[in-house]
Amino acid sequence: MFKNWVAICGIEESHMMWAIATLKIESEMGKRFVEAFPEYFSEKDETGPYPLSLILEKAQKSGALPFFTNLYESIFILYIFNKTILIPN
């Protein structure tokens, strides 16, 4: 089971989008979400778009953001290179 990133990015409620984007599908809670919201999951692996907040979190955890001078520069750099940041399902 994989995340349907196109559908997830279309969620208007940001907290719900964040919850599903960061959800571990293999966990008990993840399995319950898959059952309750099947439209946000897929049998095939789909590439982005990924939520910008998830990209920023991944970059912060990897230590990439402190090298940039400000948030806008960070967002611009991440936007250009977002295909190189791997977001796990």
QUIWORA-V16533 format. One record per residue. N is the residue number from 1. RES is the residue in one letter. OMEGA is omega in whole degrees, 0 to 359 (none if undefined). Layout:
N/RES/OMEGA
N/RES/OMEGA
This chain:
1/M/181
2/F/177
3/K/176
4/N/188
5/W/179
6/V/179
7/A/181
8/I/180
9/C/178
10/G/179
11/I/183
12/E/179
13/E/188
14/S/180
15/H/177
16/M/178
17/M/181
18/W/181
19/A/182
20/I/181
21/A/183
22/T/183
23/L/173
24/K/187
25/I/184
26/E/181
27/S/177
28/E/178
29/M/178
30/G/178
31/K/178
32/R/177
33/F/179
34/V/179
35/E/184
36/A/184
37/F/185
38/P/181
39/E/180
40/Y/181
41/F/185
42/S/176
43/E/179
44/K/181
45/D/179
46/E/176
47/T/184
48/G/15
49/P/177
50/Y/176
51/P/181
52/L/180
53/S/178
54/L/177
55/I/179
56/L/179
57/E/180
58/K/179
59/A/178
60/Q/180
61/K/181
62/S/179
63/G/183
64/A/186
65/L/182
66/P/181
67/F/180
68/F/187
69/T/179
70/N/184
71/L/182
72/Y/176
73/E/179
74/S/180
75/I/180
76/F/180
77/I/180
78/L/177
79/Y/181
80/I/186
81/F/186
82/N/178
83/K/182
84/T/179
85/I/183
86/L/178
87/I/182
88/P/175
89/N/none
